[in-house]
Amino acid sequence: IQDAEKIAAFELNVLIEGESGTGKELFAKAIHMASNRRSKPYRVINCGGIPESLIDSELFGFEKGAFTGADKARAGEFESSDGGTLFLDEVGELPLAAQTRLLRVLQENKVRRVGPGAEEIAVDVRVVSATNRDLIKEVQNGNFRLDLYYRLAATSIYLPALKDRDGDIEYFIDEIFSRKCKEMGK
């Protein structure tokens, strides 16, 4: 938690690593909320839940006529997160081709919507990403780009498994109990 609070003060991309269920999304939201300058949108996208054919249009948007059914232009997640934070959950699930395009956006701070005649659009987005995969092993196995890893992990946080965080159990019980009481009006 202290690491997340320190990191929030800097305009760095953050990679949060840890097993499923360790609270990576909660930490991402906390980093956004504690940031001095990131008061604008906080958006979440599950990279593992997007069909490969839709990744570009979801992340970068599309122009009218880009494909059948694109009857109007639509901003992607990067544009919609301008001035704020984009949380890329399960970033280790992105296919290599999409990783290449994501790397370009992170390098240039510009997106180009899918479709003919699309112009580059400057964006100011802090990217917080999370994965339950060991991305260094994924790099070694040829499944993840090393240069993208370094762009995403300007700084990183490793969240230990809940079984290794005995002190957190009481907090979680209190939090869950409090939420349920509020939901039930008790």
HELIX and SHEET records of a PDB file:
HELIX    1   1 GLN A    2  ALA A    8  1                                   7    
HELIX    2   2 LYS A   24  ALA A   34  1                                  11    
HELIX    3   3 CYS A   47  GLY A   49  5                                   3    
HELIX    4   4 GLU A   52  LEU A   54  5                                   3    
HELIX    5   5 ILE A   55  PHE A   60  1                                   6    
HELIX    6   6 GLU A   77  SER A   80  1                                   4    
HELIX    7   7 VAL A   91  GLU A   93  5                                   3    
HELIX    8   8 LEU A   96  GLU A  108  1                                  13    
HELIX    9   9 LEU A  135  GLN A  140  1                                   6    
HELIX   10  10 LEU A  146  LEU A  152  1                                   7    
HELIX   11  11 LEU A  162  ASP A  164  5                                   3    
HELIX   12  12 ASP A  166  MET A  184  1                                  19    
SHEET    1   A 5 TYR A  42  ASN A  46  0                                        
SHEET    2   A 5 THR A  85  ASP A  89  1                                        
SHEET    3   A 5 ARG A 126  THR A 131  1                                        
SHEET    4   A 5 VAL A  14  GLY A  18  1                                        
SHEET    5   A 5 THR A 155  LEU A 159  1                                        
SHEET    1   B 2 GLY A  61  PHE A  62  0                                        
SHEET    2   B 2 ARG A  74  ALA A  75 -1                                        
SHEET    1   C 2 LYS A 110  ARG A 112  0                                        
SHEET    2   C 2 GLU A 120  ALA A 122 -1                                        
END                                                                             
